[in-house]
């Protein structure tokens, strides 16, 4: 069947409209100037700017110590190493997470054991973790999924008496709160991401924060090949002392160029989060109560930075999640499928990853999508998104 002239015109009009991305980093002249200053200084590798970023980030997150890393995955890897996790141990992780959460235990020879999540937040709970524990469980990785704070206190009440280390994966969590404090403040050790999709970005980069000075000291050495003296300290000396390598380490360093960007970004984190929450409030005002749509909301115990704003598409909506994605894409709007289920990925096919029921994970993975949220999203652009969602449900 051929399209009518009116349909052809509508199609041309939609094609001419600029694309709306699901996310854009908020970067500008101040970041560029900070990087230029580092380049002019002659020291671009890990050095004084990294140390400044670590100190300022630790203060902002109510953390005792911070150790900058090359990305969040390497921060998770170091967290497991300093917490004493080794080959033969089990580490409970949510399947409903980016695959790095499951991969990190494998790097130390441990087995990832998958736990389910709750429907409302997409996070693990004390109950879903308890269902996945094994006699060999030595650690649990909990995730602030999409910036939604995990309910950490009941999980620690479960794990601490059992001697199980609780590692918080706050890759998406900068700017979220739990019980009126920054997420991660109640964890012994937390990993953070500064990937371009994150609200606070350094291009690539990560951070490990911890309440334990011994863990921080060891992590700082391990990220730099376990060298006895840092490259920065050796460079500052006219006659550098000889270095020793007391154990097998890694090259997980952040550069001063990245840290300079991070310092600027950290200074306006509160503004970035406030803008994202205003955008999400407009989505909620327009879409809450729509038959067949279930929107993510703050939990009673904290606030989300809405790193990702997701909704679940239910049968009553009139089209499927895939149908809604296609409808938005045809109108130049880039949305994304919800969080992946790691247990369904080919990388873990055939692995023994536990026996916990993962039905909520499967449901959320199959039915959720992420709508555009970024600092520069205009009111008219958001109206386009809202209008497209609403018309999709009427098709």
Buried (B, 14 or more C-beta within 10 A) or exposed (E): EEEEEEEEEEEEEBEEEEEBBBBBBBBEEBBEEBBEEBEEEEBBBBBBBBBBBBEBBBEBBBBBBBBBBBBBBBBBBBBBBBBEBEEEBBBBBBBBBBBBBBBBBBBBEBBBBBBBBBEBBBBBBBEBBBBBBEEEBBBBBBBBBBBBBBBBEBBBEBBEEEEBBBBBBBBBBBBBBBEEEBBBBBBBBBBBBBBEBBBBBBBBBBBBBBBBEEBBBBBBBBBBBBBBBBBBBBEEEEEEEEBEEEEEBBEBBBBBBBBBBBBBBBEBBEEBBBBBBEBBEBBBEBBEEBEBBBBBEBBEBBBBBBBBBBBBBEEEBBBBBEBBBBBBEEBBBBBBBBBBBBBBEEEBEEEEBBEBEBEBBBBBBBBBBBBBBBBEBEEEBBEBBBEBBEEBBEE
